[in-house]
Amino acid sequence: MPQSPHGHHQAETPASGRLIKGALIGAAAAYLLTNEAVQRSAIRSLVKVWDLARGGVEELKERFQDAHAELQADRE
């Protein structure tokens, strides 16, 4: 790390911080794109999340329909 004339370390510049973050993200992306086991695991996880979300939406639809039916019954 560079030092000031007084012997203190200078803070990292914002540009070098962004460069390091970009390099880390690029390395992670390259790892994901080239490692089949990681890809399979990531896809399985996404499928599980998708199934949970889809099930949650279906549950909400059923609750909405039940509430709608109750409102209809109350009006009659």
PyMOL Python script that loads the backbone (N, CA, C, O; Angstrom):
from pymol import cmd

cmd.read_pdbstr("""\
ATOM      1  N   MET A   1       0.858  -1.167   0.000  1.00  0.00           N
ATOM      2  CA  MET A   1       0.000   0.000   0.000  1.00  0.00           C
ATOM      3  C   MET A   1       0.907   1.233   0.000  1.00  0.00           C
ATOM      4  O   MET A   1       1.873   1.278   0.762  1.00  0.00           O
ATOM      5  N   PRO A   2       0.618   2.235  -0.838  1.00  0.00           N
ATOM      6  CA  PRO A   2       1.456   3.437  -0.891  1.00  0.00           C
ATOM      7  C   PRO A   2       1.436   4.182   0.436  1.00  0.00           C
ATOM      8  O   PRO A   2       0.451   4.156   1.174  1.00  0.00           O
ATOM      9  N   GLN A   3       2.549   4.844   0.713  1.00  0.00           N
ATOM     10  CA  GLN A   3       2.628   5.615   1.945  1.00  0.00           C
ATOM     11  C   GLN A   3       2.728   7.097   1.628  1.00  0.00           C
ATOM     12  O   GLN A   3       3.300   7.500   0.615  1.00  0.00           O
ATOM     13  N   SER A   4       2.159   7.897   2.521  1.00  0.00           N
ATOM     14  CA  SER A   4       2.278   9.348   2.396  1.00  0.00           C
ATOM     15  C   SER A   4       3.684   9.742   2.841  1.00  0.00           C
ATOM     16  O   SER A   4       4.393   8.920   3.421  1.00  0.00           O
ATOM     17  N   PRO A   5       4.106  10.989   2.581  1.00  0.00           N
ATOM     18  CA  PRO A   5       5.438  11.427   3.015  1.00  0.00           C
ATOM     19  C   PRO A   5       5.647  11.288   4.520  1.00  0.00           C
ATOM     20  O   PRO A   5       6.789  11.249   4.977  1.00  0.00           O
ATOM     21  N   HIS A   6       4.576  11.212   5.292  1.00  0.00           N
ATOM     22  CA  HIS A   6       4.684  11.113   6.743  1.00  0.00           C
ATOM     23  C   HIS A   6       4.708   9.662   7.225  1.00  0.00           C
ATOM     24  O   HIS A   6       4.701   9.418   8.432  1.00  0.00           O
ATOM     25  N   GLY A   7       4.735   8.692   6.301  1.00  0.00           N
ATOM     26  CA  GLY A   7       4.823   7.297   6.682  1.00  0.00           C
ATOM     27  C   GLY A   7       3.480   6.616   6.930  1.00  0.00           C
ATOM     28  O   GLY A   7       3.455   5.448   7.318  1.00  0.00           O
ATOM     29  N   HIS A   8       2.372   7.308   6.719  1.00  0.00           N
ATOM     30  CA  HIS A   8       1.045   6.717   6.894  1.00  0.00           C
ATOM     31  C   HIS A   8       0.594   6.078   5.595  1.00  0.00           C
ATOM     32  O   HIS A   8       0.924   6.556   4.510  1.00  0.00           O
ATOM     33  N   HIS A   9      -0.163   4.994   5.710  1.00  0.00           N
ATOM     34  CA  HIS A   9      -0.717   4.355   4.513  1.00  0.00           C
ATOM     35  C   HIS A   9      -1.836   5.210   3.951  1.00  0.00           C
ATOM     36  O   HIS A   9      -2.650   5.766   4.688  1.00  0.00           O
ATOM     37  N   GLN A  10      -1.860   5.306   2.611  1.00  0.00           N
ATOM     38  CA  GLN A  10      -2.938   6.048   1.962  1.00  0.00           C
ATOM     39  C   GLN A  10      -4.130   5.117   1.762  1.00  0.00           C
ATOM     40  O   GLN A  10      -3.974   3.911   1.574  1.00  0.00           O
ATOM     41  N   ALA A  11      -5.308   5.699   1.805  1.00  0.00           N
ATOM     42  CA  ALA A  11      -6.530   4.910   1.611  1.00  0.00           C
ATOM     43  C   ALA A  11      -6.625   4.454   0.161  1.00  0.00           C
ATOM     44  O   ALA A  11      -6.114   5.112  -0.746  1.00  0.00           O
ATOM     45  N   GLU A  12      -7.282   3.324  -0.043  1.00  0.00           N
ATOM     46  CA  GLU A  12      -7.513   2.801  -1.374  1.00  0.00           C
ATOM     47  C   GLU A  12      -8.449   3.748  -2.127  1.00  0.00           C
ATOM     48  O   GLU A  12      -9.404   4.263  -1.545  1.00  0.00           O
ATOM     49  N   THR A  13      -8.186   3.979  -3.409  1.00  0.00           N
ATOM     50  CA  THR A  13      -9.054   4.878  -4.181  1.00  0.00           C
ATOM     51  C   THR A  13     -10.330   4.145  -4.562  1.00  0.00           C
ATOM     52  O   THR A  13     -10.337   2.918  -4.654  1.00  0.00           O
ATOM     53  N   PRO A  14     -11.410   4.888  -4.785  1.00  0.00           N
ATOM     54  CA  PRO A  14     -12.664   4.231  -5.193  1.00  0.00           C
ATOM     55  C   PRO A  14     -12.512   3.442  -6.482  1.00  0.00           C
ATOM     56  O   PRO A  14     -13.133   2.392  -6.642  1.00  0.00           O
ATOM     57  N   ALA A  15     -11.683   3.943  -7.417  1.00  0.00           N
ATOM     58  CA  ALA A  15     -11.510   3.241  -8.692  1.00  0.00           C
ATOM     59  C   ALA A  15     -10.845   1.887  -8.476  1.00  0.00           C
ATOM     60  O   ALA A  15     -11.236   0.907  -9.109  1.00  0.00           O
ATOM     61  N   SER A  16      -9.849   1.810  -7.597  1.00  0.00           N
ATOM     62  CA  SER A  16      -9.182   0.523  -7.383  1.00  0.00           C
ATOM     63  C   SER A  16     -10.111  -0.443  -6.650  1.00  0.00           C
ATOM     64  O   SER A  16     -10.038  -1.653  -6.867  1.00  0.00           O
ATOM     65  N   GLY A  17     -10.987   0.079  -5.783  1.00  0.00           N
ATOM     66  CA  GLY A  17     -11.978  -0.771  -5.117  1.00  0.00           C
ATOM     67  C   GLY A  17     -12.945  -1.368  -6.117  1.00  0.00           C
ATOM     68  O   GLY A  17     -13.304  -2.541  -6.023  1.00  0.00           O
ATOM     69  N   ARG A  18     -13.369  -0.555  -7.078  1.00  0.00           N
ATOM     70  CA  ARG A  18     -14.281  -1.053  -8.123  1.00  0.00           C
ATOM     71  C   ARG A  18     -13.582  -2.087  -8.997  1.00  0.00           C
ATOM     72  O   ARG A  18     -14.190  -3.068  -9.423  1.00  0.00           O
ATOM     73  N   LEU A  19     -12.281  -1.852  -9.263  1.00  0.00           N
ATOM     74  CA  LEU A  19     -11.513  -2.796 -10.072  1.00  0.00           C
ATOM     75  C   LEU A  19     -11.430  -4.153  -9.367  1.00  0.00           C
ATOM     76  O   LEU A  19     -11.602  -5.198  -9.994  1.00  0.00           O
ATOM     77  N   ILE A  20     -11.168  -4.124  -8.077  1.00  0.00           N
ATOM     78  CA  ILE A  20     -11.077  -5.372  -7.316  1.00  0.00           C
ATOM     79  C   ILE A  20     -12.428  -6.083  -7.300  1.00  0.00           C
ATOM     80  O   ILE A  20     -12.490  -7.296  -7.499  1.00  0.00           O
ATOM     81  N   LYS A  21     -13.510  -5.340  -7.065  1.00  0.00           N
ATOM     82  CA  LYS A  21     -14.847  -5.947  -7.075  1.00  0.00           C
ATOM     83  C   LYS A  21     -15.154  -6.553  -8.438  1.00  0.00           C
ATOM     84  O   LYS A  21     -15.677  -7.664  -8.525  1.00  0.00           O
ATOM     85  N   GLY A  22     -14.831  -5.825  -9.498  1.00  0.00           N
ATOM     86  CA  GLY A  22     -15.071  -6.320 -10.850  1.00  0.00           C
ATOM     87  C   GLY A  22     -14.289  -7.591 -11.139  1.00  0.00           C
ATOM     88  O   GLY A  22     -14.804  -8.525 -11.753  1.00  0.00           O
ATOM     89  N   ALA A  23     -13.034  -7.617 -10.687  1.00  0.00           N
ATOM     90  CA  ALA A  23     -12.208  -8.802 -10.901  1.00  0.00           C
ATOM     91  C   ALA A  23     -12.773  -9.996 -10.139  1.00  0.00           C
ATOM     92  O   ALA A  23     -12.796 -11.110 -10.663  1.00  0.00           O
ATOM     93  N   LEU A  24     -13.229  -9.774  -8.909  1.00  0.00           N
ATOM     94  CA  LEU A  24     -13.806 -10.869  -8.117  1.00  0.00           C
ATOM     95  C   LEU A  24     -15.096 -11.386  -8.748  1.00  0.00           C
ATOM     96  O   LEU A  24     -15.320 -12.594  -8.813  1.00  0.00           O
ATOM     97  N   ILE A  25     -15.941 -10.467  -9.211  1.00  0.00           N
ATOM     98  CA  ILE A  25     -17.193 -10.874  -9.865  1.00  0.00           C
ATOM     99  C   ILE A  25     -16.886 -11.640 -11.143  1.00  0.00           C
ATOM    100  O   ILE A  25     -17.526 -12.652 -11.432  1.00  0.00           O
ATOM    101  N   GLY A  26     -15.906 -11.160 -11.913  1.00  0.00           N
ATOM    102  CA  GLY A  26     -15.510 -11.856 -13.140  1.00  0.00           C
ATOM    103  C   GLY A  26     -14.975 -13.246 -12.859  1.00  0.00           C
ATOM    104  O   GLY A  26     -15.293 -14.194 -13.577  1.00  0.00           O
ATOM    105  N   ALA A  27     -14.166 -13.372 -11.819  1.00  0.00           N
ATOM    106  CA  ALA A  27     -13.622 -14.684 -11.462  1.00  0.00           C
ATOM    107  C   ALA A  27     -14.745 -15.631 -11.033  1.00  0.00           C
ATOM    108  O   ALA A  27     -14.744 -16.804 -11.405  1.00  0.00           O
ATOM    109  N   ALA A  28     -15.693 -15.127 -10.257  1.00  0.00           N
ATOM    110  CA  ALA A  28     -16.821 -15.957  -9.820  1.00  0.00           C
ATOM    111  C   ALA A  28     -17.658 -16.388 -11.020  1.00  0.00           C
ATOM    112  O   ALA A  28     -18.078 -17.542 -11.105  1.00  0.00           O
ATOM    113  N   ALA A  29     -17.901 -15.462 -11.947  1.00  0.00           N
ATOM    114  CA  ALA A  29     -18.690 -15.790 -13.140  1.00  0.00           C
ATOM    115  C   ALA A  29     -17.973 -16.838 -13.976  1.00  0.00           C
ATOM    116  O   ALA A  29     -18.606 -17.775 -14.464  1.00  0.00           O
ATOM    117  N   ALA A  30     -16.661 -16.696 -14.151  1.00  0.00           N
ATOM    118  CA  ALA A  30     -15.896 -17.684 -14.921  1.00  0.00           C
ATOM    119  C   ALA A  30     -15.964 -19.053 -14.260  1.00  0.00           C
ATOM    120  O   ALA A  30     -16.106 -20.069 -14.940  1.00  0.00           O
ATOM    121  N   TYR A  31     -15.863 -19.081 -12.934  1.00  0.00           N
ATOM    122  CA  TYR A  31     -15.948 -20.346 -12.200  1.00  0.00           C
ATOM    123  C   TYR A  31     -17.307 -20.998 -12.413  1.00  0.00           C
ATOM    124  O   TYR A  31     -17.395 -22.198 -12.674  1.00  0.00           O
ATOM    125  N   LEU A  32     -18.368 -20.200 -12.299  1.00  0.00           N
ATOM    126  CA  LEU A  32     -19.716 -20.745 -12.478  1.00  0.00           C
ATOM    127  C   LEU A  32     -19.934 -21.257 -13.897  1.00  0.00           C
ATOM    128  O   LEU A  32     -20.572 -22.290 -14.097  1.00  0.00           O
ATOM    129  N   LEU A  33     -19.406 -20.535 -14.878  1.00  0.00           N
ATOM    130  CA  LEU A  33     -19.631 -20.909 -16.269  1.00  0.00           C
ATOM    131  C   LEU A  33     -18.805 -22.118 -16.702  1.00  0.00           C
ATOM    132  O   LEU A  33     -19.129 -22.757 -17.704  1.00  0.00           O
ATOM    133  N   THR A  34     -17.749 -22.440 -15.965  1.00  0.00           N
ATOM    134  CA  THR A  34     -16.891 -23.547 -16.384  1.00  0.00           C
ATOM    135  C   THR A  34     -16.992 -24.779 -15.494  1.00  0.00           C
ATOM    136  O   THR A  34     -16.418 -25.816 -15.827  1.00  0.00           O
ATOM    137  N   ASN A  35     -17.699 -24.699 -14.382  1.00  0.00           N
ATOM    138  CA  ASN A  35     -17.775 -25.823 -13.457  1.00  0.00           C
ATOM    139  C   ASN A  35     -19.161 -26.456 -13.540  1.00  0.00           C
ATOM    140  O   ASN A  35     -20.150 -25.879 -13.086  1.00  0.00           O
ATOM    141  N   GLU A  36     -19.217 -27.666 -14.136  1.00  0.00           N
ATOM    142  CA  GLU A  36     -20.513 -28.325 -14.343  1.00  0.00           C
ATOM    143  C   GLU A  36     -21.229 -28.663 -13.048  1.00  0.00           C
ATOM    144  O   GLU A  36     -22.449 -28.523 -12.964  1.00  0.00           O
ATOM    145  N   ALA A  37     -20.500 -29.100 -12.047  1.00  0.00           N
ATOM    146  CA  ALA A  37     -21.126 -29.462 -10.772  1.00  0.00           C
ATOM    147  C   ALA A  37     -21.779 -28.248 -10.132  1.00  0.00           C
ATOM    148  O   ALA A  37     -22.871 -28.348  -9.574  1.00  0.00           O
ATOM    149  N   VAL A  38     -21.117 -27.109 -10.211  1.00  0.00           N
ATOM    150  CA  VAL A  38     -21.677 -25.876  -9.649  1.00  0.00           C
ATOM    151  C   VAL A  38     -22.910 -25.472 -10.441  1.00  0.00           C
ATOM    152  O   VAL A  38     -23.909 -25.042  -9.865  1.00  0.00           O
ATOM    153  N   GLN A  39     -22.845 -25.609 -11.752  1.00  0.00           N
ATOM    154  CA  GLN A  39     -24.002 -25.273 -12.598  1.00  0.00           C
ATOM    155  C   GLN A  39     -25.211 -26.141 -12.247  1.00  0.00           C
ATOM    156  O   GLN A  39     -26.325 -25.639 -12.098  1.00  0.00           O
ATOM    157  N   ARG A  40     -24.975 -27.447 -12.118  1.00  0.00           N
ATOM    158  CA  ARG A  40     -26.085 -28.355 -11.779  1.00  0.00           C
ATOM    159  C   ARG A  40     -26.696 -27.994 -10.439  1.00  0.00           C
ATOM    160  O   ARG A  40     -27.916 -27.967 -10.283  1.00  0.00           O
ATOM    161  N   SER A  41     -25.841 -27.719  -9.482  1.00  0.00           N
ATOM    162  CA  SER A  41     -26.322 -27.356  -8.149  1.00  0.00           C
ATOM    163  C   SER A  41     -27.114 -26.051  -8.189  1.00  0.00           C
ATOM    164  O   SER A  41     -28.165 -25.940  -7.558  1.00  0.00           O
ATOM    165  N   ALA A  42     -26.611 -25.069  -8.924  1.00  0.00           N
ATOM    166  CA  ALA A  42     -27.302 -23.779  -9.031  1.00  0.00           C
ATOM    167  C   ALA A  42     -28.654 -23.950  -9.718  1.00  0.00           C
ATOM    168  O   ALA A  42     -29.642 -23.346  -9.300  1.00  0.00           O
ATOM    169  N   ILE A  43     -28.704 -24.762 -10.760  1.00  0.00           N
ATOM    170  CA  ILE A  43     -29.966 -24.979 -11.478  1.00  0.00           C
ATOM    171  C   ILE A  43     -30.967 -25.694 -10.589  1.00  0.00           C
ATOM    172  O   ILE A  43     -32.148 -25.344 -10.574  1.00  0.00           O
ATOM    173  N   ARG A  44     -30.498 -26.708  -9.836  1.00  0.00           N
ATOM    174  CA  ARG A  44     -31.404 -27.409  -8.910  1.00  0.00           C
ATOM    175  C   ARG A  44     -31.978 -26.440  -7.884  1.00  0.00           C
ATOM    176  O   ARG A  44     -33.169 -26.480  -7.574  1.00  0.00           O
ATOM    177  N   SER A  45     -31.131 -25.584  -7.369  1.00  0.00           N
ATOM    178  CA  SER A  45     -31.594 -24.607  -6.370  1.00  0.00           C
ATOM    179  C   SER A  45     -32.623 -23.661  -6.975  1.00  0.00           C
ATOM    180  O   SER A  45     -33.631 -23.347  -6.342  1.00  0.00           O
ATOM    181  N   LEU A  46     -32.370 -23.210  -8.197  1.00  0.00           N
ATOM    182  CA  LEU A  46     -33.325 -22.312  -8.855  1.00  0.00           C
ATOM    183  C   LEU A  46     -34.670 -23.003  -9.097  1.00  0.00           C
ATOM    184  O   LEU A  46     -35.726 -22.391  -8.940  1.00  0.00           O
ATOM    185  N   VAL A  47     -34.622 -24.273  -9.478  1.00  0.00           N
ATOM    186  CA  VAL A  47     -35.866 -25.023  -9.705  1.00  0.00           C
ATOM    187  C   VAL A  47     -36.651 -25.143  -8.402  1.00  0.00           C
ATOM    188  O   VAL A  47     -37.873 -25.000  -8.396  1.00  0.00           O
ATOM    189  N   LYS A  48     -35.950 -25.405  -7.295  1.00  0.00           N
ATOM    190  CA  LYS A  48     -36.633 -25.498  -5.997  1.00  0.00           C
ATOM    191  C   LYS A  48     -37.282 -24.166  -5.622  1.00  0.00           C
ATOM    192  O   LYS A  48     -38.421 -24.128  -5.157  1.00  0.00           O
ATOM    193  N   VAL A  49     -36.551 -23.086  -5.827  1.00  0.00           N
ATOM    194  CA  VAL A  49     -37.096 -21.755  -5.514  1.00  0.00           C
ATOM    195  C   VAL A  49     -38.306 -21.476  -6.399  1.00  0.00           C
ATOM    196  O   VAL A  49     -39.318 -20.964  -5.922  1.00  0.00           O
ATOM    197  N   TRP A  50     -38.207 -21.811  -7.687  1.00  0.00           N
ATOM    198  CA  TRP A  50     -39.313 -21.587  -8.619  1.00  0.00           C
ATOM    199  C   TRP A  50     -40.551 -22.384  -8.181  1.00  0.00           C
ATOM    200  O   TRP A  50     -41.666 -21.863  -8.195  1.00  0.00           O
ATOM    201  N   ASP A  51     -40.345 -23.644  -7.795  1.00  0.00           N
ATOM    202  CA  ASP A  51     -41.468 -24.477  -7.346  1.00  0.00           C
ATOM    203  C   ASP A  51     -42.122 -23.893  -6.094  1.00  0.00           C
ATOM    204  O   ASP A  51     -43.348 -23.861  -5.983  1.00  0.00           O
ATOM    205  N   LEU A  52     -41.297 -23.434  -5.157  1.00  0.00           N
ATOM    206  CA  LEU A  52     -41.849 -22.816  -3.944  1.00  0.00           C
ATOM    207  C   LEU A  52     -42.648 -21.564  -4.278  1.00  0.00           C
ATOM    208  O   LEU A  52     -43.735 -21.349  -3.742  1.00  0.00           O
ATOM    209  N   ALA A  53     -42.106 -20.745  -5.161  1.00  0.00           N
ATOM    210  CA  ALA A  53     -42.795 -19.507  -5.540  1.00  0.00           C
ATOM    211  C   ALA A  53     -44.110 -19.827  -6.245  1.00  0.00           C
ATOM    212  O   ALA A  53     -45.139 -19.207  -5.973  1.00  0.00           O
ATOM    213  N   ARG A  54     -44.067 -20.797  -7.146  1.00  0.00           N
ATOM    214  CA  ARG A  54     -45.279 -21.172  -7.883  1.00  0.00           C
ATOM    215  C   ARG A  54     -46.340 -21.715  -6.930  1.00  0.00           C
ATOM    216  O   ARG A  54     -47.521 -21.393  -7.063  1.00  0.00           O
ATOM    217  N   GLY A  55     -45.921 -22.538  -5.970  1.00  0.00           N
ATOM    218  CA  GLY A  55     -46.854 -23.064  -4.979  1.00  0.00           C
ATOM    219  C   GLY A  55     -47.443 -21.953  -4.129  1.00  0.00           C
ATOM    220  O   GLY A  55     -48.625 -21.992  -3.789  1.00  0.00           O
ATOM    221  N   GLY A  56     -46.630 -20.962  -3.783  1.00  0.00           N
ATOM    222  CA  GLY A  56     -47.112 -19.823  -3.008  1.00  0.00           C
ATOM    223  C   GLY A  56     -48.140 -19.015  -3.772  1.00  0.00           C
ATOM    224  O   GLY A  56     -49.125 -18.551  -3.198  1.00  0.00           O
ATOM    225  N   VAL A  57     -47.913 -18.844  -5.068  1.00  0.00           N
ATOM    226  CA  VAL A  57     -48.873 -18.106  -5.901  1.00  0.00           C
ATOM    227  C   VAL A  57     -50.189 -18.864  -5.978  1.00  0.00           C
ATOM    228  O   VAL A  57     -51.262 -18.266  -5.889  1.00  0.00           O
ATOM    229  N   GLU A  58     -50.109 -20.173  -6.144  1.00  0.00           N
ATOM    230  CA  GLU A  58     -51.336 -20.977  -6.206  1.00  0.00           C
ATOM    231  C   GLU A  58     -52.103 -20.878  -4.887  1.00  0.00           C
ATOM    232  O   GLU A  58     -53.330 -20.779  -4.891  1.00  0.00           O
ATOM    233  N   GLU A  59     -51.388 -20.904  -3.762  1.00  0.00           N
ATOM    234  CA  GLU A  59     -52.035 -20.771  -2.452  1.00  0.00           C
ATOM    235  C   GLU A  59     -52.731 -19.415  -2.333  1.00  0.00           C
ATOM    236  O   GLU A  59     -53.855 -19.327  -1.840  1.00  0.00           O
ATOM    237  N   LEU A  60     -52.053 -18.365  -2.789  1.00  0.00           N
ATOM    238  CA  LEU A  60     -52.663 -17.030  -2.743  1.00  0.00           C
ATOM    239  C   LEU A  60     -53.917 -16.954  -3.610  1.00  0.00           C
ATOM    240  O   LEU A  60     -54.906 -16.331  -3.226  1.00  0.00           O
ATOM    241  N   LYS A  61     -53.871 -17.591  -4.777  1.00  0.00           N
ATOM    242  CA  LYS A  61     -55.039 -17.611  -5.657  1.00  0.00           C
ATOM    243  C   LYS A  61     -56.223 -18.284  -4.953  1.00  0.00           C
ATOM    244  O   LYS A  61     -57.350 -17.792  -5.002  1.00  0.00           O
ATOM    245  N   GLU A  62     -55.946 -19.419  -4.296  1.00  0.00           N
ATOM    246  CA  GLU A  62     -57.017 -20.129  -3.594  1.00  0.00           C
ATOM    247  C   GLU A  62     -57.603 -19.278  -2.472  1.00  0.00           C
ATOM    248  O   GLU A  62     -58.820 -19.231  -2.294  1.00  0.00           O
ATOM    249  N   ARG A  63     -56.741 -18.608  -1.718  1.00  0.00           N
ATOM    250  CA  ARG A  63     -57.225 -17.752  -0.636  1.00  0.00           C
ATOM    251  C   ARG A  63     -58.063 -16.601  -1.177  1.00  0.00           C
ATOM    252  O   ARG A  63     -59.081 -16.238  -0.589  1.00  0.00           O
ATOM    253  N   PHE A  64     -57.632 -16.030  -2.297  1.00  0.00           N
ATOM    254  CA  PHE A  64     -58.381 -14.945  -2.918  1.00  0.00           C
ATOM    255  C   PHE A  64     -59.760 -15.433  -3.361  1.00  0.00           C
ATOM    256  O   PHE A  64     -60.768 -14.759  -3.147  1.00  0.00           O
ATOM    257  N   GLN A  65     -59.788 -16.605  -3.976  1.00  0.00           N
ATOM    258  CA  GLN A  65     -61.065 -17.166  -4.425  1.00  0.00           C
ATOM    259  C   GLN A  65     -61.983 -17.451  -3.240  1.00  0.00           C
ATOM    260  O   GLN A  65     -63.187 -17.205  -3.315  1.00  0.00           O
ATOM    261  N   ASP A  66     -61.412 -17.975  -2.131  1.00  0.00           N
ATOM    262  CA  ASP A  66     -62.212 -18.237  -0.935  1.00  0.00           C
ATOM    263  C   ASP A  66     -62.788 -16.936  -0.363  1.00  0.00           C
ATOM    264  O   ASP A  66     -63.960 -16.872   0.006  1.00  0.00           O
ATOM    265  N   ALA A  67     -61.949 -15.912  -0.299  1.00  0.00           N
ATOM    266  CA  ALA A  67     -62.416 -14.622   0.228  1.00  0.00           C
ATOM    267  C   ALA A  67     -63.484 -14.037  -0.677  1.00  0.00           C
ATOM    268  O   ALA A  67     -64.466 -13.468  -0.201  1.00  0.00           O
ATOM    269  N   HIS A  68     -63.293 -14.175  -1.971  1.00  0.00           N
ATOM    270  CA  HIS A  68     -64.280 -13.665  -2.929  1.00  0.00           C
ATOM    271  C   HIS A  68     -65.619 -14.404  -2.765  1.00  0.00           C
ATOM    272  O   HIS A  68     -66.683 -13.786  -2.798  1.00  0.00           O
ATOM    273  N   ALA A  69     -65.555 -15.715  -2.591  1.00  0.00           N
ATOM    274  CA  ALA A  69     -66.776 -16.499  -2.406  1.00  0.00           C
ATOM    275  C   ALA A  69     -67.488 -16.100  -1.119  1.00  0.00           C
ATOM    276  O   ALA A  69     -68.717 -16.035  -1.084  1.00  0.00           O
ATOM    277  N   GLU A  70     -66.712 -15.830  -0.046  1.00  0.00           N
ATOM    278  CA  GLU A  70     -67.314 -15.385   1.219  1.00  0.00           C
ATOM    279  C   GLU A  70     -68.015 -14.039   1.066  1.00  0.00           C
ATOM    280  O   GLU A  70     -69.103 -13.826   1.603  1.00  0.00           O
ATOM    281  N   LEU A  71     -67.377 -13.136   0.325  1.00  0.00           N
ATOM    282  CA  LEU A  71     -67.999 -11.831   0.098  1.00  0.00           C
ATOM    283  C   LEU A  71     -69.308 -11.984  -0.696  1.00  0.00           C
ATOM    284  O   LEU A  71     -70.308 -11.332  -0.397  1.00  0.00           O
ATOM    285  N   GLN A  72     -69.280 -12.846  -1.697  1.00  0.00           N
ATOM    286  CA  GLN A  72     -70.482 -13.099  -2.492  1.00  0.00           C
ATOM    287  C   GLN A  72     -71.598 -13.661  -1.608  1.00  0.00           C
ATOM    288  O   GLN A  72     -72.755 -13.257  -1.728  1.00  0.00           O
ATOM    289  N   ALA A  73     -71.238 -14.605  -0.710  1.00  0.00           N
ATOM    290  CA  ALA A  73     -72.233 -15.213   0.163  1.00  0.00           C
ATOM    291  C   ALA A  73     -72.793 -14.189   1.135  1.00  0.00           C
ATOM    292  O   ALA A  73     -73.985 -14.231   1.440  1.00  0.00           O
ATOM    293  N   ASP A  74     -71.973 -13.272   1.632  1.00  0.00           N
ATOM    294  CA  ASP A  74     -72.431 -12.244   2.550  1.00  0.00           C
ATOM    295  C   ASP A  74     -73.400 -11.282   1.884  1.00  0.00           C
ATOM    296  O   ASP A  74     -74.299 -10.761   2.543  1.00  0.00           O
ATOM    297  N   ARG A  75     -73.236 -11.039   0.597  1.00  0.00           N
ATOM    298  CA  ARG A  75     -74.107 -10.116  -0.146  1.00  0.00           C
ATOM    299  C   ARG A  75     -75.492 -10.707  -0.370  1.00  0.00           C
ATOM    300  O   ARG A  75     -76.474  -9.978  -0.510  1.00  0.00           O
ATOM    301  N   GLU A  76     -75.560 -12.019  -0.403  1.00  0.00           N
ATOM    302  CA  GLU A  76     -76.861 -12.674  -0.718  1.00  0.00           C
ATOM    303  C   GLU A  76     -77.698 -12.873   0.504  1.00  0.00           C
ATOM    304  O   GLU A  76     -78.806 -13.403   0.414  1.00  0.00           O
TER     305      GLU A  76
END
""", "prot")
cmd.dss("prot")
cmd.show_as("cartoon", "prot")
cmd.util.cbc("prot")
cmd.orient("prot")
